Amino acid sequence: MTVRRIVPDFQTDSEESMAQSRDFYGRLGLEEVMNLGWVMTLASPSNPTAQIIFITEERTAPVVPDLSIEVEDVDAVYAEVLAAGAEIVRDLRDEEWGVRRFFVRDPNGRVVNVLTHRG
């Protein structure tokens, strides 16, 4: 399995908080690379896999994840975690913004968003 990136997901309470986070982390060298209003990704221009995600609410899943892991083949990872008996928090599906993803709970209770960019 190939992991492409690992990104912390921070829940925030408003778009205003997201803007404040963008300004704060901008001073640390991160730039906004995606913003759907309820979810925003900041990344390093010199190392695009160094990212932070801010989420006001999860619009297509029951919970806000704690961590996102982008993998090369999300279908294979989904089959593997299912076979291992892991708790699937949200089933595998395609999202309108170009990712295929599912949520799984890790042994510590953290929710992990596992995804692949389609395209």
N, C-alpha and C positions, 0 to 999 in steps of 0.2 A: 504494500500500500504506500502511496506517495502522499505526504502531507505538503501542501503548498504554503499554508500560513496558519497561524494561531492568533486569534484576536480576542482580547477581553471585551465583554459587553457590559456597559454601565447603564443601569436604569436611571433616568432622570425624570423630574416631575413636570417639565414644560418645555416648549420650544424656546422660551427665554433662557432657561437653564442650559439648553443645548447651545445657544448662541454664546453664552458666557463661557461654556466649556471650549467652544471653538476658538474664542479669543485667548483664553488661558493657554491651551495647548498649542495655539499658533505661535505664542511667544517661545515655546519649546521646540519649534521647528516643524510642527505638523500642519498640513493643509487639508481643507475639506475636499473630499473626492466623490462623495455621494451625499445627497440630502433629499429624502422623500417626505420631509415634514415631521414624521414620527420616528424616523431612524436616520442617523447621520454617521458617516464614516470619515475619520481623519487619518491621513497617512503621511509618512515621511516622503518628500520628493526624491531624496537620494536613495531610499530603501523602501519601495512601495509595499513590501510585505509587513513593514512595521506600522501597525494600525491600532486604532481604538474605535469602538462603535458605541454610540450613545442612542438610547431608545426610550421614548416617552411611554410607549405602550406597544405590545405585540399585536398587530392587527390580524394576523393569520394563524396564530397559535395560542394555546391556553395560558402560557407564561412567557415572561421575558427570560431569555437564556442568560447564563453567566459567562459563557465562553463560546466562541465560534471557531470551528476547525474546518478549513477548506481542504478537501481531498481530491485526488485525481478521479476516483470512481466512487461516487456516493452510493450507487446501487449495490456495489460489492460490499462496502462497509455496512450498509443497512442489513444486508443478508447475514453478515458475520455477527453483528450485535444481536440480531433476532435469534440466531442459532445459539448464541451464548446465554440467552434468557434475560438480557438486559431490559430494563423498563423503558419502553418507547413512550415518550410524553406526547409526541405529535408524529403522525405517520409521514412517510416519504411523499413528497409532492412537488410539482413545479410551481414557482412563483412568477407573478407577472413582471417582476423586475429582472428576470433572467437567471435565477438560481434554481437548483433542485436541492431540496433539503429535508431533513428530519431532525427531531429533538430526541435526545436520549438522556436518562439520568445516570450520573456516574456513581460509584460506590460511596462517595461523600455527600450525596444528595444534590450535587450541582447539576444544572441542566445545560447540556452541550448541544449547540446548533451545529450539525454536520452538514456540509454543503459542497456542491460543485457548481461553478459557473457554466451555464449552457452557452453554446455558441459555436 
